[in-house]
Every structure is written in structure tokens, then in C-alpha cells.
Amino acid sequence: MVLEVADLRAADGGGEAFESTIRHGLDAVLSTSRGFVGYQLRRSVESPDRYLLMIEWASVEDHTVGFRESAAYEQWSAIVRPVFRGAPNVEHFALRASSTSER
């Protein structure tokens, strides 16, 4: 498995409207993508307009090819792009150690 980490900034400072829009996009579009495992959305305590969206994929290709080259990516972007301030910074991470077992 691979973890996609997207560092997001909310266009209007964050809050319930931003979070609701992101959850809608995730649940309506992204969660149906091949290789999608699950997600977490976390809000910064110190910078309330900053969020980390962490999405687990079966493989990096499921995200970079399977999802990003699909019609679902355009649907996702249409939903969430208006609430982003700038483009998110996205990287992929592989688990190397954990205090909990990997799913």
C-alpha cells in the first residue's frame, strides 16, 4: 500500500463548508476508484486554513495512472478545486515502521 499525502490550503479559511466539500468529493467520486483503500482529513491546529488529506491506495499507479487519467479525476477536480487556495502539494509515502499493524 501507498499513502498519498496532499497538503491543502482552504480558499476561505477552512471550516465546515470546506470540509463538507472535500468529504463529498471523496465519498461520491474518489472512493469508487480502483485501488482506493481509505482516507483521513486532518486540520491544522495552528493554521486553521491548512489541511492534510491522506489517502491510502493499493499502489501508486492506482492513484497516478488509474485515477488521475480517468473521468473520475475531472469530477473530483470540479468538486474540490473551487475550495482550494492554490494547488495542493502531493507526495506518496511507503510505510517503513508503525506502532499499529497495517491494514
C-alpha positions, 0 to 999 in steps of 0.5 A: 500500500501507498499513502498519498499525502496532499497538503491543502490550503482552504480558499476561505479559511477552512471550516465546515463548508470546506470540509463538507466539500472535500468529504463529498468529493471523496465519498461520491467520486474518489472512493469508487476508484480502483485501488482506493483503500481509505482516507483521513482529513486532518486540520491544522491546529495552528493554521486553521486554513491548512489541511492534510488529506491522506489517502491510502491506495493499493499502489501508486499507479492506482492513484497516478495512472488509474485515477488521475487519467480517468473521468473520475479525476475531472469530477473530483477536480470540479468538486474540490478545486473551487475550495482550494487556495492554490494547488495542493502539494502531493507526495506518496509515502511507503510505510517503513515502521508503525506502532499499529499493524497495517491494514 
